[in-house]
């Protein structure tokens, strides 16, 4: 990790914001968190936050013939 990466503030989203951004249900995100596919942090007992970068990494585009040709 570079110094620049450490100084960049991490953007955290609520489950509701994350679900709306990727048009999935909060239940889907909770399942991904419980299986370990999606990292999340707790702030207290009930508040769950997801780093925007982790959410983006979870929803990477599926490779296809066009993307492999370029």
CNS distance restraints for C-alpha pairs under 8 A (distance, minus, plus):
assign (resid   1 and name CA) (resid   5 and name CA) 6.28 0.50 0.50
assign (resid   1 and name CA) (resid   6 and name CA) 7.06 0.50 0.50
assign (resid   2 and name CA) (resid   6 and name CA) 6.55 0.50 0.50
assign (resid   3 and name CA) (resid   7 and name CA) 6.37 0.50 0.50
assign (resid   4 and name CA) (resid   8 and name CA) 6.41 0.50 0.50
assign (resid  10 and name CA) (resid  51 and name CA) 6.63 0.50 0.50
assign (resid  10 and name CA) (resid  52 and name CA) 7.54 0.50 0.50
assign (resid  11 and name CA) (resid  51 and name CA) 5.83 0.50 0.50
assign (resid  11 and name CA) (resid  52 and name CA) 5.67 0.50 0.50
assign (resid  11 and name CA) (resid  53 and name CA) 7.95 0.50 0.50
assign (resid  12 and name CA) (resid  49 and name CA) 5.74 0.50 0.50
assign (resid  12 and name CA) (resid  50 and name CA) 5.28 0.50 0.50
assign (resid  12 and name CA) (resid  51 and name CA) 4.42 0.50 0.50
assign (resid  12 and name CA) (resid  52 and name CA) 5.74 0.50 0.50
assign (resid  13 and name CA) (resid  17 and name CA) 5.79 0.50 0.50
assign (resid  13 and name CA) (resid  18 and name CA) 5.85 0.50 0.50
assign (resid  13 and name CA) (resid  49 and name CA) 5.41 0.50 0.50
assign (resid  13 and name CA) (resid  50 and name CA) 5.21 0.50 0.50
assign (resid  13 and name CA) (resid  51 and name CA) 6.31 0.50 0.50
assign (resid  13 and name CA) (resid  52 and name CA) 6.50 0.50 0.50
assign (resid  14 and name CA) (resid  18 and name CA) 6.11 0.50 0.50
assign (resid  14 and name CA) (resid  48 and name CA) 6.41 0.50 0.50
assign (resid  14 and name CA) (resid  49 and name CA) 4.93 0.50 0.50
assign (resid  14 and name CA) (resid  50 and name CA) 6.44 0.50 0.50
assign (resid  15 and name CA) (resid  19 and name CA) 5.96 0.50 0.50
assign (resid  15 and name CA) (resid  26 and name CA) 5.93 0.50 0.50
assign (resid  15 and name CA) (resid  29 and name CA) 7.25 0.50 0.50
assign (resid  15 and name CA) (resid  48 and name CA) 6.78 0.50 0.50
assign (resid  15 and name CA) (resid  49 and name CA) 6.57 0.50 0.50
assign (resid  15 and name CA) (resid  50 and name CA) 7.12 0.50 0.50
assign (resid  16 and name CA) (resid  20 and name CA) 6.16 0.50 0.50
assign (resid  16 and name CA) (resid  26 and name CA) 6.32 0.50 0.50
assign (resid  17 and name CA) (resid  21 and name CA) 6.13 0.50 0.50
assign (resid  18 and name CA) (resid  22 and name CA) 6.49 0.50 0.50
assign (resid  18 and name CA) (resid  26 and name CA) 7.99 0.50 0.50
assign (resid  18 and name CA) (resid  50 and name CA) 7.52 0.50 0.50
assign (resid  18 and name CA) (resid  55 and name CA) 7.52 0.50 0.50
assign (resid  19 and name CA) (resid  23 and name CA) 5.59 0.50 0.50
assign (resid  19 and name CA) (resid  24 and name CA) 4.95 0.50 0.50
assign (resid  19 and name CA) (resid  25 and name CA) 5.46 0.50 0.50
assign (resid  19 and name CA) (resid  26 and name CA) 5.50 0.50 0.50
assign (resid  19 and name CA) (resid  29 and name CA) 7.14 0.50 0.50
assign (resid  20 and name CA) (resid  24 and name CA) 6.65 0.50 0.50
assign (resid  20 and name CA) (resid  25 and name CA) 7.78 0.50 0.50
assign (resid  24 and name CA) (resid  28 and name CA) 6.57 0.50 0.50
assign (resid  24 and name CA) (resid  29 and name CA) 7.64 0.50 0.50
assign (resid  25 and name CA) (resid  29 and name CA) 6.76 0.50 0.50
assign (resid  26 and name CA) (resid  30 and name CA) 6.19 0.50 0.50
assign (resid  27 and name CA) (resid  31 and name CA) 6.18 0.50 0.50
assign (resid  28 and name CA) (resid  32 and name CA) 6.32 0.50 0.50
assign (resid  29 and name CA) (resid  33 and name CA) 6.16 0.50 0.50
assign (resid  29 and name CA) (resid  38 and name CA) 7.62 0.50 0.50
assign (resid  30 and name CA) (resid  34 and name CA) 6.17 0.50 0.50
assign (resid  31 and name CA) (resid  35 and name CA) 6.22 0.50 0.50
assign (resid  32 and name CA) (resid  36 and name CA) 6.19 0.50 0.50
assign (resid  32 and name CA) (resid  37 and name CA) 5.12 0.50 0.50
assign (resid  32 and name CA) (resid  38 and name CA) 5.36 0.50 0.50
assign (resid  33 and name CA) (resid  37 and name CA) 5.97 0.50 0.50
assign (resid  33 and name CA) (resid  38 and name CA) 4.71 0.50 0.50
assign (resid  33 and name CA) (resid  39 and name CA) 6.07 0.50 0.50
assign (resid  33 and name CA) (resid  40 and name CA) 6.65 0.50 0.50
assign (resid  34 and name CA) (resid  38 and name CA) 8.00 0.50 0.50
assign (resid  37 and name CA) (resid  58 and name CA) 7.39 0.50 0.50
assign (resid  38 and name CA) (resid  54 and name CA) 6.68 0.50 0.50
assign (resid  38 and name CA) (resid  55 and name CA) 7.05 0.50 0.50
assign (resid  38 and name CA) (resid  58 and name CA) 6.71 0.50 0.50
assign (resid  39 and name CA) (resid  50 and name CA) 6.76 0.50 0.50
assign (resid  39 and name CA) (resid  51 and name CA) 7.71 0.50 0.50
assign (resid  39 and name CA) (resid  54 and name CA) 6.52 0.50 0.50
assign (resid  40 and name CA) (resid  48 and name CA) 6.60 0.50 0.50
assign (resid  40 and name CA) (resid  49 and name CA) 5.70 0.50 0.50
assign (resid  40 and name CA) (resid  50 and name CA) 4.68 0.50 0.50
assign (resid  40 and name CA) (resid  51 and name CA) 6.91 0.50 0.50
assign (resid  41 and name CA) (resid  48 and name CA) 5.73 0.50 0.50
assign (resid  41 and name CA) (resid  49 and name CA) 5.32 0.50 0.50
assign (resid  41 and name CA) (resid  50 and name CA) 6.41 0.50 0.50
assign (resid  42 and name CA) (resid  46 and name CA) 7.10 0.50 0.50
assign (resid  42 and name CA) (resid  47 and name CA) 5.63 0.50 0.50
assign (resid  42 and name CA) (resid  48 and name CA) 4.69 0.50 0.50
assign (resid  42 and name CA) (resid  49 and name CA) 6.36 0.50 0.50
assign (resid  43 and name CA) (resid  47 and name CA) 5.16 0.50 0.50
assign (resid  43 and name CA) (resid  48 and name CA) 6.33 0.50 0.50
assign (resid  43 and name CA) (resid  49 and name CA) 7.56 0.50 0.50
assign (resid  50 and name CA) (resid  54 and name CA) 7.05 0.50 0.50
assign (resid  50 and name CA) (resid  55 and name CA) 6.87 0.50 0.50
assign (resid  51 and name CA) (resid  55 and name CA) 6.43 0.50 0.50
assign (resid  52 and name CA) (resid  56 and name CA) 6.18 0.50 0.50
assign (resid  53 and name CA) (resid  57 and name CA) 6.20 0.50 0.50
assign (resid  54 and name CA) (resid  58 and name CA) 6.31 0.50 0.50
assign (resid  55 and name CA) (resid  59 and name CA) 6.61 0.50 0.50
assign (resid  56 and name CA) (resid  60 and name CA) 6.62 0.50 0.50
assign (resid  63 and name CA) (resid  67 and name CA) 5.97 0.50 0.50
assign (resid  63 and name CA) (resid  68 and name CA) 6.76 0.50 0.50
assign (resid  64 and name CA) (resid  68 and name CA) 6.22 0.50 0.50
assign (resid  65 and name CA) (resid  69 and name CA) 6.15 0.50 0.50
assign (resid  66 and name CA) (resid  70 and name CA) 6.78 0.50 0.50
